[in-house]
Amino acid sequence: MTLYSSLIRPLLFRLDPETAHNVAIEILSWGWPAAFVAVDTSAAEPVELWNLKFRNRLGIAAGLDKNAVAIDAWYRLGFGFCELGTITAHAQPGNPKPRITRLVEAEALINRMGFPNDGASAIADRLDGDAGRRARKSFPVGINIGKSKITPIESATEDYLNAFKALHDDGDYFVVNVSSPNTPGLRDLQDPVRLTEILHALHHYNVTRGTKPVLVKLAPDIDTRDLGELLEAIINAGVDGIVATNTTLDHGKYAGRAEGGLSGRPLRNRSDEMIRFISEETSGRLPIIGVGGVLTRDDYARKLDAGAMLVQVYTGFVYRGPELIQEILG
Ligand SMILES: Cc1cc2nc3c(=O)[nH]c(=O)nc-3n(C[C@H](O)[C@H](O)[C@H](O)COP(=O)(O)O)c2cc1C
């Protein structure tokens, strides 16, 4: 039994899921508490990608640190990188609460957060401050951007571009999130024509400012035929990688428990299949960040085996805390 499973998790799980999340992030944002549960990951092999040095392949997934307040803690805990956000051009409160449900027996979560965040310019200010700059130096920091809820879908390109411009200097790589199920119409942007328009706009700005790697995060619910076409558009647009996958709307035997995207153990196989498909379809030319249902070392190994270069965790970290990092990298 570790400190997390014997003490911290039982306390957190007495709270409703979002309060538990907020308490954990608040404590992690102080930085130093991470030292009590820090993991020695020095045995893990480093990897270089997009001209960035990753001390290991394990990172935190988007959604855990939406407002970029705990970067230092992610580093101290042993992660090789972190992905902040989703951040939108406009600050927004997200969907009405409650909006996260725990399915403890399934080691899963269902969420319909809807991108609550402080907005791109406030978060850019935070990342430009002394503490933000110091933390960002320690390891690669990705920034995941999404469409603001108030922006109509026809103006999505401009909205993504505004978030990208505001944060361009503050991230080491960027992820265009067109796959959250909790912003109406967002997944419609996984259409080759619409996505190409967004990617071209970002590319134009990118080349004028010193190019940063741009990735696209996809849903696990795209059927294989559409995915082939979409990948072609993504490659043609010069994208640097794919994050696969976001949460699923296919709740299987957990249907009816809550509305929103399902993550954790029930997502693992679908996510692995999608990573394998993308890797084969692109002949391994497009680096993949694999995410979805990593709760053990074996789950992590399966992601790499399917073709992922890097791996992220969200739900696994909620259920297993730092012992998951220890098991994978220790
Ligand atoms: C509560 C919650 C909030 C999330 N918020 C975001 C988000 O803002 N942006 C995003 O791209 N993905 C978000 N995700 C999806 C995760 O980044 C990840 O893709 C998904 O949960 C699958 O990984 P997991 O099974 O390890 O959780 C969220 C997931 C959860 C559970």
The ligand as a Tripos MOL2 file, in Angstrom:
@<TRIPOS>MOLECULE
LIG
   31    33     1     0     0
SMALL
NO_CHARGES

@<TRIPOS>ATOM
      1 C1        -12.4010   15.1230  -16.3830 C.3       1 LIG1
      2 C2        -11.7230   15.0960  -17.7280 C.ar      1 LIG1
      3 C3        -11.4790   16.2840  -18.4070 C.ar      1 LIG1
      4 C4        -10.8680   16.2710  -19.6540 C.ar      1 LIG1
      5 N1        -10.6240   17.4600  -20.2890 N.ar      1 LIG1
      6 C5         -9.9860   17.4430  -21.4960 C.ar      1 LIG1
      7 C6         -9.6840   18.6560  -22.1530 C.ar      1 LIG1
      8 O1         -9.9370   19.7440  -21.6530 O.2       1 LIG1
      9 N2         -9.0860   18.5830  -23.3630 N.ar      1 LIG1
     10 C7         -8.7450   17.3900  -23.9520 C.ar      1 LIG1
     11 O2         -8.1760   17.3890  -25.0580 O.2       1 LIG1
     12 N3         -9.0060   16.2220  -23.3350 N.ar      1 LIG1
     13 C8         -9.6080   16.2270  -22.1280 C.ar      1 LIG1
     14 N4         -9.8650   15.0470  -21.4960 N.ar      1 LIG1
     15 C9         -9.5050   13.7770  -22.1900 C.3       1 LIG1
     16 C10        -8.1390   13.2570  -21.7490 C.3       1 LIG1
     17 O3         -7.1130   14.1440  -22.0800 O.3       1 LIG1
     18 C11        -7.8560   11.8900  -22.3990 C.3       1 LIG1
     19 O4         -7.7700   12.0610  -23.8000 O.3       1 LIG1
     20 C12        -8.9430   10.8590  -22.1120 C.3       1 LIG1
     21 O5         -9.4590   11.0010  -20.8070 O.3       1 LIG1
     22 C13        -8.4200    9.4150  -22.2670 C.3       1 LIG1
     23 O6         -7.3430    9.1750  -21.3840 O.3       1 LIG1
     24 P1         -7.5220    8.4360  -19.9400 P.3       1 LIG1
     25 O7         -8.2830    7.1750  -20.1860 O.co2     1 LIG1
     26 O8         -6.1180    8.2290  -19.4500 O.co2     1 LIG1
     27 O9         -8.2910    9.3740  -19.0850 O.co2     1 LIG1
     28 C14       -10.4720   15.0340  -20.2480 C.ar      1 LIG1
     29 C15       -10.7030   13.8410  -19.5590 C.ar      1 LIG1
     30 C16       -11.3200   13.8570  -18.3070 C.ar      1 LIG1
     31 C17       -11.5440   12.5450  -17.5840 C.3       1 LIG1
@<TRIPOS>BOND
     1     1     2 1
     2     2     3 ar
     3     2    30 ar
     4     3     4 ar
     5     4     5 ar
     6     4    28 ar
     7     5     6 ar
     8     6     7 ar
     9     6    13 1
    10     7     8 2
    11     7     9 ar
    12     9    10 ar
    13    10    11 2
    14    10    12 ar
    15    12    13 ar
    16    13    14 ar
    17    14    15 1
    18    14    28 ar
    19    15    16 1
    20    16    17 1
    21    16    18 1
    22    18    19 1
    23    18    20 1
    24    20    21 1
    25    20    22 1
    26    22    23 1
    27    23    24 1
    28    24    25 2
    29    24    26 1
    30    24    27 1
    31    28    29 ar
    32    29    30 ar
    33    30    31 1
@<TRIPOS>SUBSTRUCTURE
     1 LIG1         1 GROUP 0 **** ****
